[in-house]
């Protein structure tokens, strides 16, 4: 098989074309939002929001049935936003630290989701797709939702880029400049929540954190500015989605896992070989 035939063969199937488009969109979106997650050390928060979506999915199954995927999306979206705002409110108003609030909400919501799902007969098999994604089952309607909400997230990032960067690096300076720091922190939490829900069908709950962190961290090793980090991270995320799907197609492995493994491989290469920050370059530079 020639290289051209190798590239074109998966495109003969409509579900693969939809999967490739969805993976590219999600890879780019996760990388851009993941830039703020990495800069603010919010990795645990992203994981907590991802797992806290489970009660929303369970409620959607109980209310509308497992076949109504659109209803499951809206329930998951509403739950994730409420959880993100709740974490922000508890960490701001309470006397406990943010990571403690995240841990409590994470454990409680995940346990609630499992308890609700345990009441639904025969949902154990479907739960595998929730945990690990089902990118090959993406429909045209799913693509429309990913594009619409992903575009809205990117638009908000562009409109409030300076404020989000300032809040991420120096919230004290933001408060000195009389910026509503709490509002922008909550906005960032909501953006992470939307990104998590939009990306669920591609990589699932269990692998969501890797797509938020790995491409952005790789870009952090390769660049020195936030804008460059976003652009490079988005390119890495898109490439990870596309290459991962091809790996899944030809080697018969789970699509979400293949995408994440490609992103992790890119990070490891950057960690080892980056001229200024790579592990293998440090002895020579010293």
WOQUIBEL-V765605 format. One record per residue. N is the residue number from 1. RES is the residue in one letter. SS is DSSP state (hx for helix, st for strand, lp for the rest). PSI is psi as a letter, one per 40 degrees, with the letter a starting at -180 (999 if undefined). Layout:
# WOQUIBEL-V765605
n={N & N}
res={RES & RES}
ss={SS & SS}
psi={PSI & PSI}
This chain:
# WOQUIBEL-V765605
n={1 & 2 & 3 & 4 & 5 & 6 & 7 & 8 & 9 & 10 & 11 & 12 & 13 & 14 & 15 & 16 & 17 & 18 & 19 & 20 & 21 & 22 & 23 & 24 & 25 & 26 & 27 & 28 & 29 & 30 & 31 & 32 & 33 & 34 & 35 & 36 & 37 & 38 & 39 & 40 & 41 & 42 & 43 & 44 & 45 & 46 & 47 & 48 & 49 & 50 & 51 & 52 & 53 & 54 & 55 & 56 & 57 & 58 & 59 & 60 & 61 & 62 & 63 & 64 & 65 & 66 & 67 & 68 & 69 & 70 & 71 & 72 & 73 & 74 & 75 & 76 & 77 & 78 & 79 & 80 & 81 & 82 & 83 & 84 & 85 & 86 & 87 & 88 & 89 & 90 & 91 & 92 & 93 & 94 & 95 & 96 & 97 & 98 & 99 & 100 & 101 & 102 & 103 & 104 & 105 & 106 & 107 & 108 & 109 & 110 & 111 & 112 & 113 & 114 & 115 & 116 & 117 & 118 & 119 & 120 & 121 & 122 & 123 & 124 & 125 & 126 & 127 & 128 & 129 & 130 & 131 & 132 & 133 & 134 & 135 & 136 & 137 & 138 & 139 & 140 & 141 & 142 & 143 & 144 & 145 & 146 & 147 & 148 & 149 & 150 & 151 & 152 & 153 & 154 & 155 & 156 & 157 & 158 & 159 & 160 & 161 & 162 & 163 & 164 & 165 & 166 & 167 & 168 & 169 & 170 & 171 & 172 & 173 & 174 & 175 & 176 & 177 & 178 & 179 & 180 & 181 & 182 & 183 & 184 & 185 & 186 & 187 & 188 & 189 & 190 & 191 & 192 & 193 & 194 & 195 & 196 & 197 & 198 & 199 & 200 & 201 & 202 & 203 & 204 & 205 & 206 & 207 & 208 & 209 & 210 & 211 & 212 & 213 & 214 & 215 & 216 & 217 & 218 & 219 & 220 & 221 & 222 & 223 & 224 & 225 & 226 & 227 & 228 & 229 & 230 & 231 & 232 & 233 & 234 & 235 & 236 & 237 & 238 & 239 & 240 & 241 & 242 & 243 & 244 & 245 & 246 & 247 & 248 & 249 & 250 & 251 & 252 & 253 & 254 & 255 & 256 & 257 & 258 & 259 & 260 & 261 & 262 & 263 & 264 & 265 & 266 & 267 & 268 & 269 & 270 & 271 & 272 & 273 & 274 & 275 & 276 & 277 & 278 & 279 & 280 & 281 & 282 & 283 & 284 & 285 & 286}
res={X & X & X & X & X & X & X & X & X & X & X & X & X & X & X & X & X & X & X & X & X & X & X & X & X & X & X & X & X & X & X & X & X & X & X & X & X & X & X & X & X & X & X & X & X & X & X & X & X & X & X & X & X & X & X & X & X & X & X & X & X & X & X & X & X & X & X & X & X & X & X & X & X & X & X & X & X & X & X & X & X & X & X & X & X & X & X & X & X & X & X & X & X & X & X & X & X & X & X & X & X & X & X & X & X & X & X & X & X & X & X & X & X & X & X & X & X & X & X & X & X & X & X & X & X & X & X & X & X & X & X & X & X & X & X & X & X & X & X & X & X & X & X & X & X & X & X & X & X & X & X & X & X & X & X & X & X & X & X & X & X & X & X & X & X & X & X & X & X & X & X & X & X & X & X & X & X & X & X & X & X & X & X & X & X & X & X & X & X & X & X & X & X & X & X & X & X & X & X & X & X & X & X & X & X & X & X & X & X & X & X & X & X & X & X & X & X & X & X & X & X & X & X & X & X & X & X & X & X & X & X & X & X & X & X & X & X & X & X & X & X & X & X & X & X & X & X & X & X & X & X & X & X & X & X & X & X & X & X & X & X & X & X & X & X & X & X & X & X & X & X & X & X & X & X & X & X & X & X & X & X & X & X & X & X & X}
ss={lp & lp & hx & hx & hx & hx & hx & hx & hx & hx & hx & hx & lp & hx & hx & hx & hx & hx & hx & hx & hx & hx & hx & hx & hx & hx & hx & hx & hx & hx & hx & hx & hx & hx & hx & hx & hx & hx & hx & lp & lp & lp & hx & hx & hx & hx & hx & hx & hx & hx & hx & hx & lp & hx & hx & hx & hx & hx & hx & hx & hx & hx & hx & hx & lp & lp & lp & lp & hx & hx & hx & hx & hx & hx & hx & hx & hx & hx & hx & hx & hx & hx & hx & hx & hx & hx & hx & hx & hx & hx & hx & hx & hx & lp & lp & lp & lp & hx & hx & hx & hx & hx & hx & hx & hx & hx & hx & hx & hx & hx & hx & hx & hx & hx & hx & hx & hx & lp & lp & lp & lp & lp & lp & hx & hx & hx & hx & hx & hx & hx & hx & hx & lp & lp & hx & hx & hx & lp & lp & hx & hx & hx & hx & hx & hx & hx & hx & hx & hx & hx & hx & hx & hx & hx & hx & hx & hx & hx & hx & lp & hx & hx & hx & hx & hx & hx & hx & hx & hx & lp & hx & hx & hx & hx & hx & hx & lp & lp & lp & lp & hx & hx & hx & hx & hx & hx & hx & hx & hx & hx & hx & hx & hx & hx & hx & hx & hx & hx & hx & hx & hx & hx & hx & hx & hx & hx & hx & hx & hx & hx & hx & hx & hx & hx & hx & hx & hx & hx & hx & hx & hx & hx & lp & lp & lp & hx & hx & hx & hx & hx & hx & hx & hx & hx & hx & hx & hx & hx & hx & hx & hx & hx & hx & hx & hx & hx & hx & hx & hx & hx & hx & lp & lp & lp & hx & hx & hx & hx & hx & hx & hx & hx & hx & hx & hx & hx & hx & hx & hx & hx & hx & hx & hx & lp & lp & lp & lp & lp & hx & hx & hx & hx & hx & hx & hx & lp}
psi={h & i & d & d & d & d & d & d & d & d & e & e & h & d & d & d & d & d & d & d & d & d & d & d & d & d & d & d & d & d & d & d & d & d & d & d & d & d & d & e & f & f & d & d & d & d & d & d & d & d & d & e & d & d & d & d & d & d & d & d & d & d & d & e & i & e & e & g & d & d & d & d & d & d & d & d & d & d & d & d & d & d & d & d & d & d & d & d & d & d & d & d & d & a & e & i & i & d & d & d & d & d & d & d & d & d & d & d & d & d & d & d & d & d & d & d & d & e & e & h & h & e & e & d & d & d & d & d & d & d & d & e & i & g & d & e & e & h & i & d & d & d & d & d & d & d & d & d & d & d & d & d & d & d & d & d & d & d & d & f & d & d & d & d & d & d & d & d & d & g & d & d & d & d & d & d & e & f & i & g & d & d & d & d & d & d & d & d & d & d & d & d & d & d & d & d & d & d & e & d & d & d & e & i & d & d & e & d & d & d & d & d & d & d & d & d & d & d & d & d & d & e & i & e & i & d & d & d & d & d & d & d & d & d & d & d & d & d & d & d & d & d & d & d & d & d & d & d & d & d & e & f & i & h & d & d & d & d & d & d & d & d & d & d & d & d & d & d & d & d & d & d & e & h & d & d & e & i & d & e & e & d & d & d & d & 999}
